[in-house]
Amino acid sequence: MSEQIRVLNRMCDVGLALYTAKDHKRSLSRIQLQKFIYLLDVIRYLYEMLPPLEGHKTYKNGPYDSAIQNAVDAMAFRGLVKIRSLTSSNGNITSDYELTAAGLSWVEKLLSDQGIALRQEAASEIASRVKLLGWHRL
């Protein structure tokens, strides 16, 4: 799969993750976004194989996929995502991401596709479980 296709697929994943986080009145940090999409990748297969009844690499803070960062940057460039960056005391840059109104509209259009809607169900379930554990633990 070409890098362009990978980033386009990841743009959809970033949109779904941020859309779900917004439902829970949350923004996601760079690390939380990576981990959330990793969980979505893993759990998606369960949803595909066993419908519900009702590329990552290990990095400093957990799983990391460069295509996710490229996707969120591309979405920010297009006005679909808002990025807030803060520099931490140790020199690392941390970022929080949120969908803009245009991003919300884009994701809502994506949800008309049955496969993406199913992925959103998985994202929503992940968000509910993460909420129980505490978003800070993601």
N, CA, C and O atoms as CSV, one atom per row, in Angstrom:
chain,resi,resn,atom,element,x,y,z
A,1,MET,N,N,0.846,-1.163,0.000
A,1,MET,CA,C,0.000,0.000,0.000
A,1,MET,C,C,0.902,1.239,0.000
A,1,MET,O,O,1.873,1.307,0.753
A,2,SER,N,N,0.574,2.207,-0.843
A,2,SER,CA,C,1.400,3.404,-0.921
A,2,SER,C,C,1.239,4.247,0.342
A,2,SER,O,O,0.247,4.131,1.063
A,3,GLU,N,N,2.227,5.089,0.592
A,3,GLU,CA,C,2.184,5.955,1.776
A,3,GLU,C,C,0.998,6.910,1.689
A,3,GLU,O,O,0.387,7.222,2.711
A,4,GLN,N,N,0.663,7.378,0.491
A,4,GLN,CA,C,-0.479,8.286,0.344
A,4,GLN,C,C,-1.788,7.606,0.752
A,4,GLN,O,O,-2.617,8.207,1.434
A,5,ILE,N,N,-1.969,6.360,0.336
A,5,ILE,CA,C,-3.180,5.615,0.692
A,5,ILE,C,C,-3.206,5.376,2.196
A,5,ILE,O,O,-4.252,5.504,2.832
A,6,ARG,N,N,-2.050,5.027,2.764
A,6,ARG,CA,C,-1.960,4.815,4.213
A,6,ARG,C,C,-2.369,6.064,4.982
A,6,ARG,O,O,-3.124,5.984,5.951
A,7,VAL,N,N,-1.871,7.214,4.549
A,7,VAL,CA,C,-2.204,8.463,5.238
A,7,VAL,C,C,-3.693,8.780,5.059
A,7,VAL,O,O,-4.338,9.228,6.007
A,8,LEU,N,N,-4.242,8.559,3.880
A,8,LEU,CA,C,-5.677,8.798,3.670
A,8,LEU,C,C,-6.522,7.906,4.580
A,8,LEU,O,O,-7.508,8.364,5.156
A,9,ASN,N,N,-6.140,6.637,4.709
A,9,ASN,CA,C,-6.849,5.738,5.626
A,9,ASN,C,C,-6.727,6.219,7.064
A,9,ASN,O,O,-7.689,6.171,7.830
A,10,ARG,N,N,-5.540,6.681,7.420
A,10,ARG,CA,C,-5.319,7.159,8.779
A,10,ARG,C,C,-6.068,8.466,9.030
A,10,ARG,O,O,-6.451,8.739,10.167
A,11,MET,N,N,-6.287,9.279,7.993
A,11,MET,CA,C,-7.099,10.489,8.172
A,11,MET,C,C,-8.499,10.106,8.639
A,11,MET,O,O,-9.075,10.768,9.502
A,12,CYS,N,N,-9.034,9.052,8.074
A,12,CYS,CA,C,-10.346,8.555,8.492
A,12,CYS,C,C,-10.282,8.128,9.953
A,12,CYS,O,O,-11.170,8.466,10.736
A,13,ASP,N,N,-9.241,7.386,10.329
A,13,ASP,CA,C,-9.092,6.925,11.717
A,13,ASP,C,C,-8.949,8.094,12.687
A,13,ASP,O,O,-9.551,8.089,13.761
A,14,VAL,N,N,-8.154,9.095,12.312
A,14,VAL,CA,C,-7.991,10.278,13.162
A,14,VAL,C,C,-9.338,10.970,13.338
A,14,VAL,O,O,-9.705,11.370,14.442
A,15,GLY,N,N,-10.071,11.107,12.225
A,15,GLY,CA,C,-11.393,11.718,12.299
A,15,GLY,C,C,-12.313,10.973,13.241
A,15,GLY,O,O,-12.995,11.588,14.061
A,16,LEU,N,N,-12.341,9.647,13.133
A,16,LEU,CA,C,-13.207,8.838,13.999
A,16,LEU,C,C,-12.791,8.945,15.468
A,16,LEU,O,O,-13.641,9.063,16.350
A,17,ALA,N,N,-11.484,8.903,15.724
A,17,ALA,CA,C,-11.007,8.985,17.106
A,17,ALA,C,C,-11.367,10.327,17.729
A,17,ALA,O,O,-11.843,10.380,18.863
A,18,LEU,N,N,-11.143,11.411,16.993
A,18,LEU,CA,C,-11.442,12.738,17.532
A,18,LEU,C,C,-12.944,12.979,17.634
A,18,LEU,O,O,-13.408,13.662,18.546
A,19,TYR,N,N,-13.694,12.419,16.701
A,19,TYR,CA,C,-15.161,12.517,16.740
A,19,TYR,C,C,-15.686,11.828,17.997
A,19,TYR,O,O,-16.553,12.361,18.691
A,20,THR,N,N,-15.159,10.653,18.280
A,20,THR,CA,C,-15.566,9.899,19.463
A,20,THR,C,C,-15.146,10.613,20.740
A,20,THR,O,O,-15.916,10.687,21.698
A,21,ALA,N,N,-13.932,11.133,20.754
A,21,ALA,CA,C,-13.466,11.867,21.935
A,21,ALA,C,C,-14.350,13.084,22.193
A,21,ALA,O,O,-14.651,13.404,23.343
A,22,LYS,N,N,-14.761,13.756,21.131
A,22,LYS,CA,C,-15.633,14.921,21.279
A,22,LYS,C,C,-16.960,14.513,21.900
A,22,LYS,O,O,-17.513,15.256,22.711
A,23,ASP,N,N,-17.483,13.337,21.532
A,23,ASP,CA,C,-18.710,12.830,22.158
A,23,ASP,C,C,-18.549,12.692,23.662
A,23,ASP,O,O,-19.519,12.799,24.412
A,24,HIS,N,N,-17.320,12.454,24.096
A,24,HIS,CA,C,-17.021,12.303,25.516
A,24,HIS,C,C,-16.445,13.593,26.112
A,24,HIS,O,O,-15.893,13.605,27.212
A,25,LYS,N,N,-16.598,14.678,25.340
A,25,LYS,CA,C,-16.134,16.009,25.779
A,25,LYS,C,C,-14.648,16.007,26.124
A,25,LYS,O,O,-14.230,16.569,27.137
A,26,ARG,N,N,-13.860,15.364,25.262
A,26,ARG,CA,C,-12.421,15.255,25.457
A,26,ARG,C,C,-11.689,15.704,24.203
A,26,ARG,O,O,-12.235,15.629,23.102
A,27,SER,N,N,-10.468,16.164,24.361
A,27,SER,CA,C,-9.524,16.287,23.254
A,27,SER,C,C,-8.477,15.220,23.519
A,27,SER,O,O,-8.324,14.769,24.654
A,28,LEU,N,N,-7.761,14.815,22.495
A,28,LEU,CA,C,-6.753,13.768,22.659
A,28,LEU,C,C,-5.366,14.356,22.453
A,28,LEU,O,O,-5.149,15.142,21.531
A,29,SER,N,N,-4.440,13.979,23.303
A,29,SER,CA,C,-3.050,14.382,23.111
A,29,SER,C,C,-2.457,13.524,21.994
A,29,SER,O,O,-3.077,12.567,21.530
A,30,ARG,N,N,-1.273,13.876,21.582
A,30,ARG,CA,C,-0.585,13.121,20.529
A,30,ARG,C,C,-0.458,11.648,20.923
A,30,ARG,O,O,-0.733,10.760,20.116
A,31,ILE,N,N,-0.045,11.395,22.158
A,31,ILE,CA,C,0.145,10.019,22.625
A,31,ILE,C,C,-1.199,9.311,22.742
A,31,ILE,O,O,-1.325,8.153,22.343
A,32,GLN,N,N,-2.203,9.991,23.285
A,32,GLN,CA,C,-3.530,9.385,23.417
A,32,GLN,C,C,-4.114,9.043,22.052
A,32,GLN,O,O,-4.758,8.005,21.899
A,33,LEU,N,N,-3.896,9.908,21.050
A,33,LEU,CA,C,-4.393,9.637,19.695
A,33,LEU,C,C,-3.744,8.375,19.141
A,33,LEU,O,O,-4.427,7.524,18.571
A,34,GLN,N,N,-2.433,8.248,19.305
A,34,GLN,CA,C,-1.728,7.057,18.823
A,34,GLN,C,C,-2.271,5.796,19.499
A,34,GLN,O,O,-2.543,4.798,18.832
A,35,LYS,N,N,-2.427,5.845,20.816
A,35,LYS,CA,C,-2.892,4.672,21.551
A,35,LYS,C,C,-4.348,4.345,21.230
A,35,LYS,O,O,-4.713,3.175,21.110
A,36,PHE,N,N,-5.179,5.378,21.090
A,36,PHE,CA,C,-6.583,5.152,20.781
A,36,PHE,C,C,-6.723,4.446,19.429
A,36,PHE,O,O,-7.490,3.492,19.297
A,37,ILE,N,N,-5.979,4.919,18.430
A,37,ILE,CA,C,-6.068,4.299,17.100
A,37,ILE,C,C,-5.455,2.903,17.109
A,37,ILE,O,O,-5.920,2.025,16.382
A,38,TYR,N,N,-4.430,2.685,17.910
A,38,TYR,CA,C,-3.895,1.331,18.057
A,38,TYR,C,C,-4.983,0.400,18.577
A,38,TYR,O,O,-5.178,-0.689,18.038
A,39,LEU,N,N,-5.695,0.825,19.625
A,39,LEU,CA,C,-6.804,0.012,20.150
A,39,LEU,C,C,-7.874,-0.200,19.093
A,39,LEU,O,O,-8.429,-1.293,18.972
A,40,LEU,N,N,-8.159,0.833,18.340
A,40,LEU,CA,C,-9.151,0.725,17.263
A,40,LEU,C,C,-8.706,-0.301,16.217
A,40,LEU,O,O,-9.519,-1.091,15.737
A,41,ASP,N,N,-7.424,-0.288,15.867
A,41,ASP,CA,C,-6.902,-1.276,14.905
A,41,ASP,C,C,-7.096,-2.697,15.427
A,41,ASP,O,O,-7.524,-3.582,14.685
A,42,VAL,N,N,-6.785,-2.911,16.692
A,42,VAL,CA,C,-6.861,-4.248,17.285
A,42,VAL,C,C,-8.315,-4.709,17.411
A,42,VAL,O,O,-8.657,-5.832,17.037
A,43,ILE,N,N,-9.154,-3.837,17.937
A,43,ILE,CA,C,-10.543,-4.225,18.207
A,43,ILE,C,C,-11.389,-4.283,16.942
A,43,ILE,O,O,-12.386,-5.004,16.897
A,44,ARG,N,N,-11.005,-3.536,15.923
A,44,ARG,CA,C,-11.754,-3.545,14.659
A,44,ARG,C,C,-11.920,-4.964,14.117
A,44,ARG,O,O,-12.987,-5.321,13.617
A,45,TYR,N,N,-10.874,-5.762,14.215
A,45,TYR,CA,C,-10.940,-7.116,13.685
A,45,TYR,C,C,-11.981,-7.959,14.416
A,45,TYR,O,O,-12.654,-8.793,13.810
A,46,LEU,N,N,-12.107,-7.734,15.719
A,46,LEU,CA,C,-13.144,-8.443,16.464
A,46,LEU,C,C,-14.529,-8.040,15.973
A,46,LEU,O,O,-15.409,-8.889,15.829
A,47,TYR,N,N,-14.724,-6.756,15.717
A,47,TYR,CA,C,-16.010,-6.276,15.228
A,47,TYR,C,C,-16.315,-6.837,13.838
A,47,TYR,O,O,-17.470,-7.111,13.514
A,48,GLU,N,N,-15.277,-7.005,13.022
A,48,GLU,CA,C,-15.483,-7.546,11.676
A,48,GLU,C,C,-15.784,-9.040,11.710
A,48,GLU,O,O,-16.629,-9.525,10.957
A,49,MET,N,N,-15.086,-9.775,12.591
A,49,MET,CA,C,-15.273,-11.231,12.650
A,49,MET,C,C,-16.463,-11.617,13.514
A,49,MET,O,O,-17.214,-12.532,13.178
A,50,LEU,N,N,-16.631,-10.918,14.622
A,50,LEU,CA,C,-17.705,-11.216,15.566
A,50,LEU,C,C,-18.501,-9.942,15.811
A,50,LEU,O,O,-18.182,-9.183,16.726
A,51,PRO,N,N,-19.529,-9.697,15.009
A,51,PRO,CA,C,-20.279,-8.452,15.186
A,51,PRO,C,C,-20.796,-8.321,16.614
A,51,PRO,O,O,-21.201,-9.312,17.221
A,52,PRO,N,N,-20.783,-7.099,17.155
A,52,PRO,CA,C,-21.226,-6.919,18.529
A,52,PRO,C,C,-22.705,-7.198,18.669
A,52,PRO,O,O,-23.498,-6.933,17.767
A,53,LEU,N,N,-23.061,-7.747,19.838
A,53,LEU,CA,C,-24.476,-7.990,20.090
A,53,LEU,C,C,-25.149,-6.670,20.381
A,53,LEU,O,O,-26.086,-6.422,19.623
A,54,GLU,N,N,-24.937,-5.941,21.126
A,54,GLU,CA,C,-25.583,-4.661,21.305
A,54,GLU,C,C,-24.797,-3.831,20.248
A,54,GLU,O,O,-25.055,-2.639,20.081
A,55,GLY,N,N,0.274,-1.510,11.690
A,55,GLY,CA,C,1.214,-0.820,11.452
A,55,GLY,C,C,1.955,-0.137,12.484
A,55,GLY,O,O,2.901,0.612,12.245
A,56,HIS,N,N,1.425,-0.457,13.868
A,56,HIS,CA,C,2.057,0.275,14.971
A,56,HIS,C,C,3.430,-0.307,15.340
A,56,HIS,O,O,3.696,-1.496,15.164
A,57,LYS,N,N,4.261,0.552,15.843
A,57,LYS,CA,C,5.570,0.158,16.359
A,57,LYS,C,C,5.641,0.587,17.816
A,57,LYS,O,O,4.962,1.532,18.219
A,58,THR,N,N,6.442,-0.085,18.595
A,58,THR,CA,C,6.638,0.336,19.975
A,58,THR,C,C,7.533,1.565,19.969
A,58,THR,O,O,8.555,1.603,19.283
A,59,TYR,N,N,7.138,2.560,20.735
A,59,TYR,CA,C,7.879,3.812,20.828
A,59,TYR,C,C,7.999,4.181,22.300
A,59,TYR,O,O,7.577,3.404,23.156
A,60,LYS,N,N,8.552,5.321,22.615
A,60,LYS,CA,C,8.777,5.730,24.012
A,60,LYS,C,C,7.531,5.557,24.887
A,60,LYS,O,O,7.608,4.977,25.970
A,61,ASN,N,N,6.406,6.051,24.426
A,61,ASN,CA,C,5.196,6.069,25.239
A,61,ASN,C,C,4.156,5.044,24.801
A,61,ASN,O,O,2.999,5.131,25.212
A,62,GLY,N,N,4.542,4.085,23.982
A,62,GLY,CA,C,3.595,3.076,23.528
A,62,GLY,C,C,3.616,2.948,22.015
A,62,GLY,O,O,4.600,3.324,21.377
A,63,PRO,N,N,2.545,2.421,21.430
A,63,PRO,CA,C,2.513,2.197,19.980
A,63,PRO,C,C,2.556,3.514,19.212
A,63,PRO,O,O,2.006,4.521,19.656
A,64,TYR,N,N,3.217,3.495,18.053
A,64,TYR,CA,C,3.358,4.703,17.234
A,64,TYR,C,C,3.275,4.335,15.768
A,64,TYR,O,O,3.882,3.356,15.334
A,65,ASP,N,N,2.531,5.108,15.006
A,65,ASP,CA,C,2.413,4.936,13.560
A,65,ASP,C,C,2.604,6.309,12.937
A,65,ASP,O,O,1.787,7.202,13.160
A,66,SER,N,N,3.663,6.494,12.164
A,66,SER,CA,C,3.949,7.803,11.571
A,66,SER,C,C,2.827,8.271,10.650
A,66,SER,O,O,2.641,9.475,10.475
A,67,ALA,N,N,2.079,7.345,10.062
A,67,ALA,CA,C,0.974,7.728,9.178
A,67,ALA,C,C,-0.123,8.460,9.951
A,67,ALA,O,O,-0.823,9.299,9.384
A,68,ILE,N,N,-0.278,8.148,11.245
A,68,ILE,CA,C,-1.271,8.859,12.060
A,68,ILE,C,C,-0.857,10.317,12.201
A,68,ILE,O,O,-1.686,11.214,12.045
A,69,GLN,N,N,0.421,10.563,12.494
A,69,GLN,CA,C,0.888,11.943,12.617
A,69,GLN,C,C,0.770,12.674,11.292
A,69,GLN,O,O,0.365,13.836,11.261
A,70,ASN,N,N,1.119,12.008,10.198
A,70,ASN,CA,C,0.980,12.631,8.880
A,70,ASN,C,C,-0.480,12.947,8.578
A,70,ASN,O,O,-0.790,13.986,7.996
A,71,ALA,N,N,-1.377,12.042,8.979
A,71,ALA,CA,C,-2.807,12.247,8.728
A,71,ALA,C,C,-3.339,13.426,9.517
A,71,ALA,O,O,-4.054,14.263,8.966
A,72,VAL,N,N,-3.005,13.509,10.801
A,72,VAL,CA,C,-3.515,14.619,11.611
A,72,VAL,C,C,-2.939,15.951,11.122
A,72,VAL,O,O,-3.631,16.969,11.148
A,73,ASP,N,N,-1.690,15.951,10.682
A,73,ASP,CA,C,-1.099,17.167,10.121
A,73,ASP,C,C,-1.811,17.567,8.823
A,73,ASP,O,O,-2.097,18.744,8.606
A,74,ALA,N,N,-2.094,16.584,7.966
A,74,ALA,CA,C,-2.810,16.862,6.715
A,74,ALA,C,C,-4.210,17.389,7.001
A,74,ALA,O,O,-4.687,18.294,6.316
A,75,MET,N,N,-4.863,16.830,8.004
A,75,MET,CA,C,-6.207,17.286,8.357
A,75,MET,C,C,-6.168,18.699,8.927
A,75,MET,O,O,-7.060,19.501,8.652
A,76,ALA,N,N,-5.147,19.008,9.717
A,76,ALA,CA,C,-4.998,20.359,10.263
A,76,ALA,C,C,-4.772,21.357,9.133
A,76,ALA,O,O,-5.337,22.451,9.144
A,77,PHE,N,N,-3.956,20.987,8.169
A,77,PHE,CA,C,-3.677,21.841,7.021
A,77,PHE,C,C,-4.962,22.148,6.250
A,77,PHE,O,O,-5.119,23.241,5.706
A,78,ARG,N,N,-5.882,21.174,6.207
A,78,ARG,CA,C,-7.143,21.332,5.477
A,78,ARG,C,C,-8.245,21.954,6.342
A,78,ARG,O,O,-9.371,22.140,5.880
A,79,GLY,N,N,-7.919,22.270,7.583
A,79,GLY,CA,C,-8.897,22.913,8.456
A,79,GLY,C,C,-9.876,21.951,9.106
A,79,GLY,O,O,-10.918,22.378,9.604
A,80,LEU,N,N,-9.563,20.657,9.111
A,80,LEU,CA,C,-10.448,19.663,9.705
A,80,LEU,C,C,-10.129,19.407,11.173
A,80,LEU,O,O,-10.983,18.938,11.926
A,81,VAL,N,N,-8.898,19.715,11.577
A,81,VAL,CA,C,-8.437,19.466,12.942
A,81,VAL,C,C,-7.775,20.734,13.481
A,81,VAL,O,O,-7.075,21.442,12.757
A,82,LYS,N,N,-8.009,21.004,14.756
A,82,LYS,CA,C,-7.353,22.109,15.451
A,82,LYS,C,C,-6.269,21.501,16.345
A,82,LYS,O,O,-6.529,20.565,17.100
A,83,ILE,N,N,-5.056,22.042,16.251
A,83,ILE,CA,C,-3.929,21.553,17.050
A,83,ILE,C,C,-3.543,22.634,18.051
A,83,ILE,O,O,-3.331,23.792,17.694
A,84,ARG,N,N,-3.459,22.227,19.312
A,84,ARG,CA,C,-2.930,23.103,20.356
A,84,ARG,C,C,-1.641,22.461,20.842
A,84,ARG,O,O,-1.652,21.323,21.311
A,85,SER,N,N,-0.542,23.174,20.735
A,85,SER,CA,C,0.758,22.633,21.153
A,85,SER,C,C,1.269,23.361,22.373
A,85,SER,O,O,1.132,24.579,22.492
A,86,LEU,N,N,1.849,22.617,23.263
A,86,LEU,CA,C,2.478,23.163,24.461
A,86,LEU,C,C,3.856,22.538,24.578
A,86,LEU,O,O,4.010,21.343,24.324
A,87,THR,N,N,4.844,23.300,24.950
A,87,THR,CA,C,6.177,22.741,25.167
A,87,THR,C,C,6.300,22.384,26.636
A,87,THR,O,O,6.084,23.224,27.509
A,88,SER,N,N,6.645,21.143,26.901
A,88,SER,CA,C,6.790,20.707,28.290
A,88,SER,C,C,8.144,21.136,28.834
A,88,SER,O,O,9.005,21.600,28.085
A,89,SER,N,N,8.324,20.982,30.116
A,89,SER,CA,C,9.554,21.449,30.779
A,89,SER,C,C,10.799,20.717,30.299
A,89,SER,O,O,11.893,21.281,30.342
A,90,ASN,N,N,10.662,19.474,29.843
A,90,ASN,CA,C,11.851,18.724,29.406
A,90,ASN,C,C,12.151,18.909,27.917
A,90,ASN,O,O,13.001,18.209,27.367
A,91,GLY,N,N,11.466,19.836,27.270
A,91,GLY,CA,C,11.750,20.135,25.874
A,91,GLY,C,C,10.929,19.354,24.868
A,91,GLY,O,O,10.978,19.662,23.677
A,92,ASN,N,N,10.174,18.352,25.301
A,92,ASN,CA,C,9.302,17.618,24.386
A,92,ASN,C,C,8.078,18.459,24.067
A,92,ASN,O,O,7.576,19.189,24.921
A,93,ILE,N,N,7.607,18.356,22.855
A,93,ILE,CA,C,6.415,19.096,22.454
A,93,ILE,C,C,5.214,18.173,22.596
A,93,ILE,O,O,5.204,17.058,22.076
A,94,THR,N,N,4.214,18.651,23.301
A,94,THR,CA,C,2.970,17.896,23.424
A,94,THR,C,C,1.892,18.640,22.656
A,94,THR,O,O,1.916,19.868,22.575
A,95,SER,N,N,0.954,17.904,22.096
A,95,SER,CA,C,-0.121,18.499,21.307
A,95,SER,C,C,-1.443,17.884,21.694
A,95,SER,O,O,-1.511,16.703,22.033
A,96,ASP,N,N,-2.493,18.679,21.644
A,96,ASP,CA,C,-3.865,18.192,21.793
A,96,ASP,C,C,-4.589,18.461,20.490
A,96,ASP,O,O,-4.357,19.480,19.839
A,97,TYR,N,N,-5.464,17.548,20.115
A,97,TYR,CA,C,-6.177,17.644,18.846
A,97,TYR,C,C,-7.680,17.641,19.068
A,97,TYR,O,O,-8.191,16.948,19.947
A,98,GLU,N,N,-8.380,18.423,18.261
A,98,GLU,CA,C,-9.836,18.437,18.257
A,98,GLU,C,C,-10.308,18.626,16.823
A,98,GLU,O,O,-9.631,19.265,16.018
A,99,LEU,N,N,-11.474,18.065,16.508
A,99,LEU,CA,C,-12.075,18.316,15.202
A,99,LEU,C,C,-12.650,19.725,15.169
A,99,LEU,O,O,-13.199,20.203,16.162
A,100,THR,N,N,-12.523,20.382,14.035
A,100,THR,CA,C,-13.188,21.660,13.815
A,100,THR,C,C,-14.613,21.359,13.358
A,100,THR,O,O,-14.976,20.195,13.190
A,101,ALA,N,N,-15.416,22.390,13.158
A,101,ALA,CA,C,-16.778,22.191,12.640
A,101,ALA,C,C,-16.723,21.508,11.275
A,101,ALA,O,O,-17.541,20.635,10.983
A,102,ALA,N,N,-15.765,21.900,10.443
A,102,ALA,CA,C,-15.608,21.267,9.122
A,102,ALA,C,C,-15.210,19.803,9.278
A,102,ALA,O,O,-15.654,18.951,8.508
A,103,GLY,N,N,-14.371,19.509,10.276
A,103,GLY,CA,C,-13.967,18.133,10.538
A,103,GLY,C,C,-15.127,17.280,11.001
A,103,GLY,O,O,-15.262,16.132,10.577
A,104,LEU,N,N,-15.972,17.829,11.870
A,104,LEU,CA,C,-17.177,17.105,12.315
A,104,LEU,C,C,-18.073,16.764,11.138
A,104,LEU,O,O,-18.565,15.642,11.023
A,105,SER,N,N,-18.277,17.732,10.274
A,105,SER,CA,C,-19.118,17.524,9.097
A,105,SER,C,C,-18.528,16.437,8.198
A,105,SER,O,O,-19.259,15.598,7.671
A,106,TRP,N,N,-17.208,16.453,8.026
A,106,TRP,CA,C,-16.528,15.471,7.184
A,106,TRP,C,C,-16.701,14.065,7.749
A,106,TRP,O,O,-17.004,13.129,7.009
A,107,VAL,N,N,-16.508,13.914,9.065
A,107,VAL,CA,C,-16.651,12.597,9.682
A,107,VAL,C,C,-18.105,12.126,9.587
A,107,VAL,O,O,-18.350,10.950,9.317
A,108,GLU,N,N,-19.056,13.008,9.801
A,108,GLU,CA,C,-20.464,12.619,9.706
A,108,GLU,C,C,-20.808,12.114,8.302
A,108,GLU,O,O,-21.637,11.217,8.151
A,109,LYS,N,N,-20.180,12.683,7.288
A,109,LYS,CA,C,-20.371,12.174,5.916
A,109,LYS,C,C,-19.731,10.793,5.768
A,109,LYS,O,O,-20.286,9.916,5.107
A,110,LEU,N,N,-18.555,10.602,6.390
A,110,LEU,CA,C,-17.884,9.297,6.324
A,110,LEU,C,C,-18.747,8.195,6.939
A,110,LEU,O,O,-18.708,7.047,6.496
A,111,LEU,N,N,-19.523,8.553,7.958
A,111,LEU,CA,C,-20.306,7.563,8.695
A,111,LEU,C,C,-21.435,6.960,7.868
A,111,LEU,O,O,-22.070,6.001,8.305
A,112,SER,N,N,-21.698,7.504,6.684
A,112,SER,CA,C,-22.712,6.899,5.825
A,112,SER,C,C,-22.223,5.581,5.224
A,112,SER,O,O,-23.031,4.783,4.749
A,113,ASP,N,N,-20.912,5.345,5.241
A,113,ASP,CA,C,-20.342,4.082,4.782
A,113,ASP,C,C,-20.466,3.055,5.902
A,113,ASP,O,O,-20.068,3.324,7.036
A,114,GLN,N,N,-21.014,1.881,5.596
A,114,GLN,CA,C,-21.282,0.865,6.616
A,114,GLN,C,C,-20.009,0.404,7.332
A,114,GLN,O,O,-20.026,0.207,8.547
A,115,GLY,N,N,-18.927,0.232,6.609
A,115,GLY,CA,C,-17.673,-0.207,7.217
A,115,GLY,C,C,-17.123,0.827,8.179
A,115,GLY,O,O,-16.605,0.484,9.242
A,116,ILE,N,N,-17.233,2.085,7.809
A,116,ILE,CA,C,-16.746,3.156,8.680
A,116,ILE,C,C,-17.673,3.303,9.884
A,116,ILE,O,O,-17.212,3.562,10.996
A,117,ALA,N,N,-18.970,3.140,9.668
A,117,ALA,CA,C,-19.924,3.216,10.788
A,117,ALA,C,C,-19.628,2.104,11.801
A,117,ALA,O,O,-19.725,2.329,13.007
A,118,LEU,N,N,-19.273,0.923,11.327
A,118,LEU,CA,C,-18.925,-0.182,12.218
A,118,LEU,C,C,-17.645,0.140,12.990
A,118,LEU,O,O,-17.536,-0.172,14.176
A,119,ARG,N,N,-16.692,0.756,12.325
A,119,ARG,CA,C,-15.444,1.164,12.979
A,119,ARG,C,C,-15.745,2.221,14.048
A,119,ARG,O,O,-15.118,2.237,15.107
A,120,GLN,N,N,-16.708,3.100,13.761
A,120,GLN,CA,C,-17.099,4.100,14.745
A,120,GLN,C,C,-17.734,3.455,15.972
A,120,GLN,O,O,-17.531,3.921,17.092
A,121,GLU,N,N,-18.501,2.387,15.768
A,121,GLU,CA,C,-19.056,1.656,16.917
A,121,GLU,C,C,-17.936,1.133,17.801
A,121,GLU,O,O,-18.010,1.207,19.028
A,122,ALA,N,N,-16.890,0.600,17.162
A,122,ALA,CA,C,-15.744,0.101,17.923
A,122,ALA,C,C,-15.062,1.257,18.654
A,122,ALA,O,O,-14.678,1.116,19.815
A,123,ALA,N,N,-14.910,2.400,17.980
A,123,ALA,CA,C,-14.285,3.571,18.607
A,123,ALA,C,C,-15.097,4.037,19.809
A,123,ALA,O,O,-14.536,4.403,20.842
A,124,SER,N,N,-16.404,4.022,19.672
A,124,SER,CA,C,-17.280,4.443,20.763
A,124,SER,C,C,-17.159,3.503,21.960
A,124,SER,O,O,-17.148,3.947,23.108
A,125,GLU,N,N,-17.069,2.210,21.685
A,125,GLU,CA,C,-16.915,1.227,22.756
A,125,GLU,C,C,-15.573,1.416,23.474
A,125,GLU,O,O,-15.497,1.327,24.700
A,126,ILE,N,N,-14.520,1.676,22.697
A,126,ILE,CA,C,-13.204,1.924,23.291
A,126,ILE,C,C,-13.279,3.150,24.191
A,126,ILE,O,O,-12.774,3.131,25.313
A,127,ALA,N,N,-13.905,4.210,23.705
A,127,ALA,CA,C,-13.995,5.449,24.476
A,127,ALA,C,C,-14.751,5.217,25.782
A,127,ALA,O,O,-14.375,5.764,26.818
A,128,SER,N,N,-15.799,4.423,25.743
A,128,SER,CA,C,-16.554,4.129,26.962
A,128,SER,C,C,-15.689,3.398,27.982
A,128,SER,O,O,-15.742,3.691,29.177
A,129,ARG,N,N,-14.897,2.448,27.505
A,129,ARG,CA,C,-14.009,1.695,28.413
A,129,ARG,C,C,-12.893,2.573,28.951
A,129,ARG,O,O,-12.550,2.501,30.130
A,130,VAL,N,N,-12.326,3.407,28.076
A,130,VAL,CA,C,-11.255,4.306,28.514
A,130,VAL,C,C,-11.792,5.287,29.549
A,130,VAL,O,O,-11.102,5.611,30.516
A,131,LYS,N,N,-13.016,5.759,29.350
A,131,LYS,CA,C,-13.625,6.684,30.301
A,131,LYS,C,C,-13.702,6.051,31.697
A,131,LYS,O,O,-13.453,6.717,32.702
A,132,LEU,N,N,-14.051,4.752,31.747
A,132,LEU,CA,C,-14.127,4.051,33.032
A,132,LEU,C,C,-12.757,3.987,33.718
A,132,LEU,O,O,-12.663,4.120,34.939
A,133,LEU,N,N,-11.716,3.785,32.940
A,133,LEU,CA,C,-10.364,3.707,33.490
A,133,LEU,C,C,-9.768,5.083,33.770
A,133,LEU,O,O,-8.896,5.229,34.627
A,134,GLY,N,N,-10.243,6.084,33.044
A,134,GLY,CA,C,-9.698,7.439,33.147
A,134,GLY,C,C,-8.902,7.761,31.901
A,134,GLY,O,O,-7.973,7.037,31.542
A,135,TRP,N,N,-9.269,8.859,31.237
A,135,TRP,CA,C,-8.606,9.234,29.984
A,135,TRP,C,C,-7.107,9.483,30.187
A,135,TRP,O,O,-6.321,9.286,29.261
A,136,HIS,N,N,-6.713,9.906,31.368
A,136,HIS,CA,C,-5.298,10.174,31.635
A,136,HIS,C,C,-4.454,8.912,31.536
A,136,HIS,O,O,-3.237,8.995,31.375
A,137,ARG,N,N,-5.086,7.737,31.631
A,137,ARG,CA,C,-4.335,6.477,31.573
A,137,ARG,C,C,-4.086,6.009,30.141
A,137,ARG,O,O,-3.318,5.071,29.924
A,138,LEU,N,N,-4.723,6.648,29.166
A,138,LEU,CA,C,-4.537,6.256,27.769
A,138,LEU,C,C,-3.179,6.717,27.281
A,138,LEU,O,O,-2.827,6.484,26.124
